[in-house]
């Protein structure tokens, strides 16, 4: 079987501009599953490129298989093998922007999903629900463009400058075999592979053992790349003795992180690369060494399935690069966390250095990367999937410690890992131990930031934690340090978003103003009259909800208490942040109806106050909106004043 592809570069406009082209999502593909994070990142990536006046922006590959032509028709049908999530999102974007996608897009044997694509502005069920939810995310994000001119610039750039490669598989391709080839390690180099190979090529050794240095770099790099596994397990799979030396007898301290100290601890496997090269290797040779490095088996697959990291490995590399650079006082620059520029960002760090210094800098980066992965795994939140929260997972903030020893029949004793709360003082608690106050406090703040900044390039709060010197602190001291740095970061963002200029209204209010206020209220830090809510949990929300609707149903009593011409309608006091699906359920109903939707109201502590006011008999009119607005804005002001902001 040949796997030669017929590949053609298309703009998005041309890809969907062929009226006789039909893209079909086969039944073996999963339903449309992109959510807020993926959709907003795609839109943000395109918008950043458009603002930079880039000639083009490459979005990736679309792999298709051409189906036999139907008799007496000129329609060409392509079965989408890889890239359907991106393709469907682009189709919906063009539809929203009225860019007239002429090519058809359907889902094989899924009538609801296909129907949803033809009626994107209505609600949907079953297979079409994901598509409708995705379209609402698009609409919500596009409404954040401040002017129609900005939206036109985005539309033009998307249609004319965003490009994909459409690769057509040869006729008679065995798709099962193709998937196997596509997923084989080393078949397709990514940016992280290039960066790793370049760092390997920089390494020099005065002792003539540069291969040992490269093996050490690869050992740490590959372990850190296992993003859903704790670094204690990934770095020392099956070797508890080495784990004890690097992470201490309880496995929850990073005792060894210096490159020259790690060298003798790495797995001693026979060299596959021939004689050592004390003068380094070329980029081509480094790529060959990388491609022939054997994969390390995971020690505990159940652990990997249980926890999900908040970021990807390319993002971790960029956070570690920022920590290496030590630019503590610079403004947050989203481009510094843009993984599409991974190679460029590493080149700008290493290329200006004299050749002799690159080796030391590469080793220093490995040390920083290991420290960052340890802090990320043990002190930054994850999604945890267990029997009780298997679908979406739950916020989790747990560190890994040594557990009990379990004798194995006919083999060595196995030592299990335990996952106590990140900031609890002990290590021996069981899984069902209640979350301690310190962990709860940090988890609430981190989850607030996680749902606020969903794009990886905006997660500067993670860098702030990774920069903190917390590894030598007690659990209590580490929690205080993280809380301090994150509160400072959040307050800066609120100040910039809400108090730098005239108070924003409506869709111009940034997400951080809503989520940070919800955090203050839930944590009990707002005011004496607002007690803490220990049951509050942040969920992903990106839709601004008007408690008194923008277009009230005129058949309902009280529809005219606030009109579209009233300034109160778009005031902060009449708004709350809810999920996209919730916004559609609330629709144009009046506040008394919304106030009784408990499952929706609990998404926001601010919304709970608004609903409580209505349920206590207060009409939600212009006076009530202004009073609530004044009270909530003053809570934000008071909190910022405590931190020394002059507002």
C-alpha positions as CSV (number, residue, x, y, z in Angstrom):
1,X,0.0,0.0,0.0
2,X,1.3,3.5,-0.8
3,X,0.6,6.4,1.5
4,X,1.6,9.1,-1.0
5,X,-0.9,12.0,-0.6
6,X,-2.1,14.5,-3.2
7,X,-1.7,17.7,-1.3
8,X,-3.0,21.2,-2.2
9,X,-2.8,24.4,-0.3
10,X,-6.1,26.2,0.0
11,X,-7.3,29.4,1.6
12,X,-10.4,28.9,3.8
13,X,-12.4,30.8,1.2
14,X,-11.2,28.6,-1.6
15,X,-11.6,25.4,0.4
16,X,-15.3,26.2,0.9
17,X,-15.8,28.0,-2.3
18,X,-16.2,25.0,-4.5
19,X,-20.0,24.5,-5.0
20,X,-19.6,21.0,-6.3
21,X,-17.5,19.9,-3.4
22,X,-19.1,17.9,-0.6
23,X,-17.3,17.1,2.7
24,X,-18.8,14.2,4.6
25,X,-17.9,13.3,8.2
26,X,-18.0,9.4,8.3
27,X,-19.9,7.6,11.0
28,X,-16.7,6.3,12.6
29,X,-15.7,9.8,13.6
30,X,-16.9,11.2,16.9
31,X,-19.5,13.9,17.2
32,X,-18.4,17.6,17.1
33,X,-16.7,18.1,20.4
34,X,-14.9,21.4,20.4
35,X,-15.8,23.7,23.3
36,X,-15.0,27.2,24.5
37,X,-11.2,26.7,24.8
38,X,-10.6,25.3,21.3
39,X,-13.0,27.6,19.5
40,X,-11.8,30.7,21.2
41,X,-8.2,29.8,20.6
42,X,-8.7,29.3,16.9
43,X,-10.5,32.7,16.6
44,X,-7.8,34.4,18.8
45,X,-5.0,32.9,16.8
46,X,-6.5,34.2,13.5
47,X,-7.1,37.6,15.0
48,X,-3.6,37.9,16.3
49,X,-2.2,37.0,12.9
50,X,-4.6,39.5,11.2
51,X,-3.5,42.3,13.6
52,X,0.2,41.6,12.8
53,X,-0.5,42.0,9.1
54,X,0.8,38.5,8.4
55,X,0.8,37.4,4.8
56,X,-0.9,34.2,5.8
57,X,-1.7,31.9,8.7
58,X,-1.3,28.1,8.3
59,X,-4.0,26.2,10.2
60,X,-2.9,22.7,9.5
61,X,-3.8,19.7,7.4
62,X,-7.2,18.3,6.3
63,X,-6.9,14.6,5.4
64,X,-9.6,13.3,3.1
65,X,-10.5,10.3,1.0
66,X,-12.3,10.7,-2.3
67,X,-15.4,8.7,-2.6
68,X,-16.6,7.1,-5.9
69,X,-18.6,9.6,-7.9
70,X,-22.3,9.2,-8.1
71,X,-23.6,8.7,-11.6
72,X,-24.8,11.7,-13.6
73,X,-23.4,14.2,-11.2
74,X,-20.4,16.6,-11.0
75,X,-20.4,16.6,-7.2
76,X,-17.1,15.4,-5.7
77,X,-17.5,13.9,-2.2
78,X,-14.6,13.8,0.2
79,X,-14.7,11.6,3.3
80,X,-13.0,13.6,6.1
81,X,-10.4,11.3,7.7
82,X,-8.6,13.8,9.9
83,X,-9.5,17.5,10.8
84,X,-13.2,17.3,11.1
85,X,-13.4,19.4,14.3
86,X,-11.4,22.3,12.7
87,X,-13.4,21.9,9.4
88,X,-16.7,22.1,11.1
89,X,-15.6,25.1,13.2
90,X,-14.5,27.0,10.0
91,X,-17.8,26.2,8.3
92,X,-19.7,27.6,11.3
93,X,-17.5,30.7,11.4
94,X,-18.1,31.4,7.7
95,X,-21.8,30.9,8.2
96,X,-21.8,33.3,11.1
97,X,-19.8,35.9,9.2
98,X,-22.2,35.5,6.2
99,X,-19.2,34.5,4.0
100,X,-21.3,32.1,2.0
101,X,-19.6,28.6,2.3
102,X,-20.7,27.0,-1.0
103,X,-19.2,23.6,-0.3
104,X,-21.6,21.2,1.6
105,X,-20.7,19.7,5.0
106,X,-22.7,16.8,6.3
107,X,-22.5,14.0,8.9
108,X,-22.9,10.5,7.5
109,X,-26.0,8.7,9.1
110,X,-26.4,11.5,11.6
111,X,-29.5,13.5,10.6
112,X,-29.5,15.7,13.7
113,X,-25.9,16.8,13.3
114,X,-26.4,17.6,9.6
115,X,-29.7,19.4,10.3
116,X,-27.9,21.4,13.0
117,X,-25.5,22.7,10.4
118,X,-28.3,24.0,8.3
119,X,-30.1,25.7,11.2
120,X,-27.3,27.0,13.3
121,X,-29.3,29.7,15.0
122,X,-31.8,27.3,16.6
123,X,-31.4,25.0,19.6
124,X,-30.6,21.4,19.1
125,X,-30.6,18.0,20.8
126,X,-28.6,14.8,20.7
127,X,-25.9,14.8,18.0
128,X,-26.7,18.4,17.0
129,X,-26.3,19.8,20.5
130,X,-22.5,20.1,20.3
131,X,-22.8,22.0,17.0
132,X,-25.3,24.4,18.3
133,X,-23.3,25.0,21.5
134,X,-20.2,25.6,19.4
135,X,-22.0,28.1,17.2
136,X,-23.1,30.0,20.4
137,X,-19.4,30.1,21.5
138,X,-18.6,31.6,18.1
139,X,-21.3,34.2,18.4
140,X,-20.3,35.1,21.9
141,X,-16.7,35.5,21.0
142,X,-17.4,37.5,17.8
143,X,-19.6,39.9,19.8
144,X,-16.5,40.9,21.7
145,X,-15.1,42.7,18.7
146,X,-15.4,46.4,19.5
147,X,-16.3,47.6,16.0
148,X,-17.8,46.3,12.8
149,X,-14.5,47.3,11.1
150,X,-12.6,44.8,13.4
151,X,-15.0,42.1,12.5
152,X,-14.6,42.9,8.7
153,X,-10.8,42.7,9.1
154,X,-11.2,39.3,10.8
155,X,-13.6,38.1,8.1
156,X,-11.3,39.1,5.2
157,X,-8.2,37.6,6.8
158,X,-10.0,34.4,7.6
159,X,-11.3,34.0,4.1
160,X,-8.2,35.2,2.1
161,X,-5.2,34.5,4.3
162,X,-5.9,31.5,6.6
163,X,-4.7,28.4,4.8
164,X,-4.9,24.7,5.1
165,X,-3.4,21.8,3.1
166,X,-6.1,19.4,1.8
167,X,-4.4,16.1,1.4
168,X,-6.2,13.4,-0.6
169,X,-5.4,9.8,0.3
170,X,-4.7,7.4,-2.6
171,X,-7.6,5.3,-3.9
172,X,-7.8,1.9,-2.1
173,X,-6.0,3.2,1.0
174,X,-6.6,1.0,4.0
175,X,-7.8,3.6,6.5
176,X,-7.0,1.5,9.5
177,X,-3.4,1.1,8.3
178,X,-3.2,4.8,7.6
179,X,-4.3,5.7,11.1
180,X,-1.6,3.4,12.4
181,X,1.1,5.1,10.3
182,X,-0.2,8.5,11.2
183,X,0.1,7.8,14.9
184,X,3.5,6.1,14.8
185,X,6.2,8.1,16.7
186,X,8.6,10.0,14.5
187,X,6.5,10.0,11.3
188,X,5.6,13.6,11.6
189,X,7.9,16.1,13.4
190,X,6.2,18.8,15.4
191,X,7.7,22.0,16.7
192,X,8.5,20.4,20.1
193,X,10.6,17.8,18.3
194,X,12.6,20.5,16.4
195,X,13.2,22.4,19.7
196,X,14.3,19.3,21.5
197,X,16.7,18.3,18.7
198,X,18.2,21.8,18.6
199,X,18.8,21.8,22.3
200,X,20.5,18.4,22.0
201,X,22.7,19.8,19.2
202,X,23.8,22.7,21.5
203,X,25.2,20.4,24.2
204,X,29.0,20.2,24.5
205,X,31.1,18.2,27.0
206,X,34.7,18.8,28.1
207,X,34.9,15.2,29.3
208,X,34.0,13.7,25.9
209,X,30.6,12.4,27.1
210,X,28.2,14.7,25.3
211,X,26.0,11.7,24.5
212,X,25.4,11.3,28.2
213,X,24.3,14.9,28.4
214,X,22.0,14.4,25.5
215,X,20.6,11.2,27.0
216,X,19.9,13.1,30.3
217,X,18.2,15.9,28.4
218,X,16.0,13.4,26.5
219,X,15.2,11.6,29.8
220,X,13.9,14.7,31.5
221,X,12.3,16.1,28.4
222,X,10.3,12.9,27.7
223,X,9.2,12.6,31.3
224,X,8.0,16.2,31.3
225,X,6.1,15.6,28.1
226,X,3.8,13.1,29.8
227,X,1.5,15.9,30.8
228,X,-1.2,13.8,32.4
229,X,1.2,11.9,34.6
230,X,2.9,13.2,37.7
231,X,6.6,13.8,37.1
232,X,7.6,11.6,40.1
233,X,6.2,8.6,38.2
234,X,7.1,9.6,34.7
235,X,10.8,10.3,35.4
236,X,11.4,7.1,37.4
237,X,8.9,4.5,36.1
238,X,9.2,1.4,38.3
239,X,12.3,2.6,40.1
240,X,11.4,3.6,43.6
241,X,15.0,3.8,44.7
242,X,15.9,6.5,42.2
243,X,12.5,8.2,43.0
244,X,13.5,8.3,46.6
245,X,16.8,10.0,45.8
246,X,15.3,12.6,43.4
247,X,12.0,13.3,45.2
248,X,12.8,12.4,48.8
249,X,11.5,9.4,50.8
250,X,8.0,10.8,50.7
251,X,8.2,11.6,47.0
252,X,6.8,15.1,47.5
253,X,10.0,17.2,47.4
254,X,12.3,17.9,44.5
255,X,15.6,17.1,46.1
256,X,17.7,16.8,42.9
257,X,17.2,19.2,40.0
258,X,20.8,20.3,39.0
259,X,21.8,18.9,35.6
260,X,25.1,17.5,36.7
261,X,23.4,15.8,39.7
262,X,20.7,14.3,37.5
263,X,23.3,12.8,35.1
264,X,24.3,9.8,37.2
265,X,20.6,9.1,38.1
266,X,19.4,8.7,34.6
267,X,18.5,5.2,33.3
268,X,21.7,3.5,32.2
269,X,20.8,1.9,28.9
270,X,23.3,0.9,26.2
271,X,24.1,3.7,23.8
272,X,22.4,3.3,20.4
273,X,24.2,6.2,18.9
274,X,27.8,5.1,18.5
275,X,30.8,7.0,19.9
276,X,30.4,10.1,22.0
277,X,30.8,13.4,20.3
278,X,32.4,16.0,22.6
279,X,31.9,18.7,20.0
280,X,28.2,18.2,19.7
281,X,26.1,17.1,16.7
282,X,24.4,18.7,13.7
283,X,20.7,19.5,13.7
284,X,20.2,16.7,11.2
285,X,22.0,14.2,13.4
286,X,20.1,15.4,16.5
287,X,16.9,14.7,14.7
288,X,18.1,11.2,13.9
289,X,19.0,10.6,17.5
290,X,15.6,11.9,18.6
291,X,13.8,9.7,16.2
292,X,15.6,6.6,17.4
293,X,15.1,7.2,21.1
294,X,12.9,4.4,22.4
295,X,9.6,5.4,24.1
296,X,9.4,4.9,27.8
297,X,6.5,2.7,29.0
298,X,4.1,4.3,31.4
299,X,4.2,2.9,34.9
300,X,0.6,3.4,35.9
301,X,-1.9,3.9,33.1
302,X,-4.7,4.4,35.7
303,X,-3.0,7.5,37.0
304,X,-2.6,8.9,33.4
305,X,-6.3,8.4,32.8
306,X,-7.3,10.0,36.1
307,X,-5.7,13.4,35.9
308,X,-5.7,16.0,33.1
309,X,-3.2,18.8,32.9
310,X,-4.5,22.4,32.4
311,X,-1.9,23.0,29.6
312,X,-0.2,21.1,26.9
313,X,3.5,20.3,26.7
314,X,4.3,23.1,24.2
315,X,2.7,25.5,26.6
316,X,4.8,24.2,29.5
317,X,7.9,24.7,27.4
318,X,7.0,28.4,26.9
319,X,6.2,28.9,30.6
320,X,9.6,27.4,31.4
321,X,11.3,29.6,28.9
322,X,9.7,32.7,30.5
323,X,10.9,31.4,34.0
324,X,14.4,30.9,32.5
325,X,14.5,34.4,31.2
326,X,13.5,35.8,34.6
327,X,11.5,38.7,33.2
328,X,9.4,39.2,36.4
329,X,8.5,42.8,35.8
330,X,7.5,42.8,32.2
331,X,3.9,43.1,31.1
332,X,2.0,39.9,30.2
333,X,2.6,39.4,26.5
334,X,0.3,36.8,25.0
335,X,2.7,36.2,22.2
336,X,5.2,34.8,24.6
337,X,2.9,31.9,25.3
338,X,1.9,31.4,21.7
339,X,2.8,27.8,20.9
340,X,2.5,28.4,17.2
341,X,5.8,30.4,17.6
342,X,7.6,27.8,19.7
343,X,10.6,27.5,17.4
344,X,10.9,31.2,16.9
345,X,10.8,32.0,20.6
346,X,13.4,29.4,21.4
347,X,15.6,30.7,18.6
348,X,15.4,34.2,19.9
349,X,16.7,32.9,23.3
350,X,19.5,30.7,22.2
351,X,20.7,31.9,18.8
352,X,22.2,35.2,20.0
353,X,24.4,33.4,22.5
354,X,28.0,32.5,21.7
355,X,28.3,28.8,20.9
356,X,30.1,28.0,24.1
357,X,27.3,29.4,26.2
358,X,24.4,27.6,24.5
359,X,25.3,24.3,26.1
360,X,25.2,25.7,29.6
361,X,21.9,27.5,28.8
362,X,20.4,24.3,27.4
363,X,21.3,22.5,30.6
364,X,19.9,25.3,32.7
365,X,16.6,25.1,30.7
366,X,16.4,21.4,31.5
367,X,16.7,22.2,35.2
368,X,14.0,24.9,35.0
369,X,11.7,22.6,33.0
370,X,11.9,19.9,35.6
371,X,11.2,22.3,38.4
372,X,8.2,23.8,36.5
373,X,6.8,20.4,35.8
374,X,7.1,19.4,39.5
375,X,5.3,22.6,40.6
376,X,2.6,22.2,37.8
377,X,1.9,18.7,38.8
378,X,1.8,19.2,42.6
379,X,0.6,22.8,43.1
380,X,-1.5,23.8,40.1
381,X,-5.0,22.5,39.5
382,X,-6.0,19.6,37.2
383,X,-9.3,18.0,36.1
384,X,-9.7,14.7,37.9
385,X,-11.8,11.9,36.5
386,X,-13.2,9.3,38.9
387,X,-16.3,7.1,39.0
388,X,-18.4,10.0,40.3
389,X,-17.2,12.6,37.9
390,X,-16.2,10.6,34.8
391,X,-17.7,12.9,32.1
392,X,-16.3,16.4,32.6
393,X,-14.0,15.8,35.6
394,X,-13.8,17.9,38.7
395,X,-11.3,20.6,39.8
396,X,-8.5,18.8,41.7
397,X,-5.5,20.2,43.6
398,X,-3.5,17.2,44.9
399,X,0.2,16.4,45.2
400,X,1.7,12.9,44.9
401,X,3.2,11.2,47.9
402,X,4.5,7.7,48.7
403,X,1.8,5.3,49.7
404,X,1.8,1.8,51.2
405,X,3.9,-1.1,50.0
406,X,1.9,-4.0,48.5
407,X,3.5,-7.4,48.3
408,X,3.2,-9.0,44.8
409,X,2.9,-12.7,44.2
410,X,6.1,-14.0,42.6
411,X,7.6,-10.5,42.2
412,X,9.0,-7.5,44.1
413,X,6.9,-5.4,46.4
414,X,5.0,-2.6,44.7
415,X,4.8,0.8,46.3
416,X,1.7,2.7,45.5
417,X,1.3,6.5,45.1
418,X,-1.1,8.5,47.2
419,X,-2.7,11.9,46.3
420,X,-3.3,14.0,49.4
421,X,-4.6,17.6,49.2
422,X,-1.8,19.8,47.8
423,X,-1.5,22.0,51.0
424,X,-2.5,19.6,53.7
425,X,0.4,19.3,56.3
426,X,0.4,15.5,56.3
427,X,1.0,12.8,53.7
428,X,-0.9,9.9,55.0
429,X,-4.5,10.9,54.5
430,X,-6.8,8.8,52.4
431,X,-8.6,9.7,49.2
432,X,-11.8,10.7,50.9
433,X,-10.2,13.1,53.3
434,X,-12.0,16.5,53.1
435,X,-10.3,19.3,51.4
436,X,-8.4,21.5,53.9
437,X,-9.0,25.2,54.1
438,X,-5.7,26.2,52.4
439,X,-6.2,23.8,49.5
440,X,-9.8,25.0,49.1
441,X,-8.7,28.6,49.0
442,X,-6.0,28.1,46.4
443,X,-8.2,25.8,44.3
444,X,-11.0,28.4,44.2
445,X,-8.7,31.1,43.0
446,X,-6.9,29.0,40.5
447,X,-10.2,27.6,39.1
448,X,-11.4,31.2,38.8
449,X,-8.4,32.1,36.6
450,X,-8.7,28.9,34.7
451,X,-12.2,29.6,33.5
452,X,-11.4,33.2,32.9
453,X,-8.4,32.7,30.7
454,X,-9.2,29.7,28.5
455,X,-6.7,30.4,25.8
456,X,-3.2,28.9,26.6
457,X,-1.5,32.1,25.4
458,X,-3.3,34.1,28.1
459,X,-2.5,31.9,31.1
460,X,0.1,34.2,32.5
461,X,-1.1,33.3,36.0
462,X,0.6,29.9,35.6
463,X,3.9,31.5,34.9
464,X,3.5,33.6,38.0
465,X,3.2,30.5,40.1
466,X,6.1,28.7,38.4
467,X,8.4,31.7,39.1
468,X,7.7,31.5,42.9
469,X,10.4,29.9,45.0
470,X,8.0,27.6,46.8
471,X,9.9,24.3,46.7
472,X,11.6,24.8,50.0
473,X,8.6,26.0,51.8
474,X,6.1,24.2,54.1
475,X,2.7,23.4,52.7
476,X,1.2,26.3,54.6
477,X,3.9,28.8,53.4
478,X,3.5,27.6,49.8
479,X,-0.2,28.1,49.9
480,X,0.2,31.7,51.2
481,X,2.8,32.4,48.5
482,X,0.6,31.2,45.7
483,X,-2.4,33.1,47.0
484,X,-0.4,36.3,47.3
485,X,1.0,36.2,43.8
486,X,-2.4,35.2,42.2
487,X,-4.4,37.8,44.1
488,X,-1.9,40.4,42.9
489,X,-2.2,39.2,39.3
490,X,-6.0,39.1,39.4
491,X,-6.3,42.5,40.9
492,X,-4.0,44.0,38.2
493,X,-6.2,42.4,35.5
494,X,-9.4,43.8,37.1
495,X,-7.9,47.2,37.4
496,X,-6.8,47.2,33.8
497,X,-10.2,45.9,32.6
498,X,-12.6,47.9,34.6
499,X,-11.1,51.0,36.2
500,X,-8.5,52.3,33.8
501,X,-11.0,54.3,31.7
502,X,-14.7,54.9,31.9
503,X,-16.6,52.0,33.4
504,X,-17.3,49.5,30.6
505,X,-20.8,48.3,29.9
506,X,-22.5,45.3,28.1
507,X,-20.3,43.0,26.1
508,X,-17.3,45.3,26.6
509,X,-16.9,44.2,30.2
510,X,-14.1,41.7,30.3
511,X,-14.6,38.2,31.8
512,X,-12.2,38.8,34.7
513,X,-14.5,41.5,36.3
514,X,-17.3,38.9,36.6
515,X,-15.3,36.0,37.7
516,X,-13.1,37.9,40.2
517,X,-16.3,39.3,41.8
518,X,-17.7,35.8,42.0
519,X,-14.5,34.7,43.7
520,X,-14.6,37.5,46.3
521,X,-18.2,36.6,47.1
522,X,-17.6,32.9,47.3
523,X,-14.5,33.2,49.4
524,X,-16.2,35.6,51.8
525,X,-13.7,38.3,51.2
526,X,-16.1,40.9,49.8
527,X,-18.0,42.3,52.8
528,X,-19.4,41.1,56.2
529,X,-22.9,40.8,54.8
530,X,-21.7,38.3,52.2
531,X,-20.7,35.1,53.9
532,X,-18.4,32.5,52.2
533,X,-20.0,29.9,50.0
534,X,-17.9,26.7,50.5
535,X,-20.1,24.8,48.0
536,X,-19.5,27.2,45.1
537,X,-17.6,25.7,42.1
538,X,-16.4,27.6,39.0
539,X,-17.6,26.3,35.7
540,X,-16.7,27.4,32.2
541,X,-18.7,30.5,31.4
542,X,-18.3,32.9,28.5
543,X,-21.7,34.3,27.8
544,X,-22.9,37.6,29.2
545,X,-26.4,37.3,30.5
546,X,-28.8,40.2,30.9
547,X,-30.8,39.5,34.0
548,X,-33.5,41.9,32.7
549,X,-33.5,40.7,29.1
550,X,-32.5,42.9,26.1
551,X,-35.7,42.0,24.3
552,X,-38.4,41.2,26.9
553,X,-41.5,39.2,25.9
554,X,-44.2,41.8,25.7
555,X,-46.8,39.3,26.8
556,X,-45.3,39.2,30.3
557,X,-46.2,41.6,33.0
558,X,-43.4,44.0,33.8
559,X,-41.8,43.7,30.4
560,X,-41.4,47.5,30.3
561,X,-39.7,48.0,33.7
562,X,-36.4,48.4,31.7
563,X,-36.3,49.2,28.0
564,X,-33.5,49.0,25.4
565,X,-33.1,52.7,25.5
566,X,-32.4,52.7,29.3
567,X,-28.7,52.9,30.2
568,X,-29.4,50.5,33.1
569,X,-29.9,47.6,30.7
570,X,-26.2,47.2,29.9
571,X,-24.8,48.2,33.3
572,X,-22.6,45.7,35.2
573,X,-25.4,45.5,37.8
574,X,-27.8,43.9,35.3
575,X,-25.3,41.4,34.0
576,X,-23.8,38.1,35.0
577,X,-21.6,35.5,33.3
578,X,-23.1,32.2,32.5
579,X,-22.5,29.2,30.2
580,X,-23.6,29.4,26.6
581,X,-26.3,26.7,27.0
582,X,-27.7,28.6,30.0
583,X,-27.9,31.8,28.1
584,X,-30.1,30.2,25.5
585,X,-32.4,28.7,28.2
586,X,-32.8,32.1,29.9
587,X,-33.5,33.7,26.6
588,X,-36.0,36.6,26.9
589,X,-37.6,35.6,30.1
590,X,-38.1,38.1,32.9
591,X,-36.1,38.1,36.2
592,X,-38.8,36.3,38.3
593,X,-38.6,33.3,35.9
594,X,-34.8,33.3,35.9
595,X,-34.5,33.7,39.6
596,X,-36.1,30.3,40.2
597,X,-33.7,28.4,37.9
598,X,-31.5,27.1,40.7
599,X,-29.1,25.0,38.6
600,X,-28.4,28.1,36.4
601,X,-28.3,30.7,39.2
602,X,-25.7,28.7,41.2
603,X,-23.1,29.3,38.4
604,X,-22.5,32.8,39.7
605,X,-22.5,34.2,43.2
606,X,-23.3,37.6,41.8
607,X,-26.3,36.1,40.0
608,X,-27.4,34.5,43.3
609,X,-27.6,37.9,44.9
610,X,-29.6,39.2,42.0
611,X,-32.0,36.2,42.1
612,X,-32.3,36.5,45.9
613,X,-33.3,40.1,45.6
614,X,-36.1,39.2,43.2
615,X,-37.3,36.2,45.2
616,X,-37.5,38.5,48.3
617,X,-40.1,40.6,46.4
618,X,-37.9,43.4,45.1
619,X,-38.9,44.3,41.5
620,X,-35.9,44.2,39.2
621,X,-36.3,47.6,37.7
622,X,-33.9,50.5,36.9
623,X,-33.5,51.4,40.6
624,X,-32.7,47.9,41.6
625,X,-30.1,47.6,38.8
626,X,-28.4,50.8,39.8
627,X,-28.3,49.8,43.5
628,X,-26.8,46.4,42.7
629,X,-24.3,47.9,40.2
630,X,-23.1,50.4,42.8
631,X,-22.8,47.8,45.5
632,X,-20.9,45.3,43.3
633,X,-18.5,47.9,41.8
634,X,-17.8,49.2,45.3
635,X,-16.8,45.7,46.4
636,X,-14.3,45.5,43.6
637,X,-13.0,49.0,44.4
638,X,-12.6,48.1,48.1
639,X,-10.6,45.0,47.3
640,X,-8.3,46.9,44.9
641,X,-7.8,49.6,47.4
642,X,-6.6,47.0,50.0
643,X,-3.8,46.2,47.5
644,X,-2.8,49.8,47.1
645,X,-4.5,50.6,43.8
646,X,-5.4,54.3,43.5
647,X,-8.9,54.3,42.2
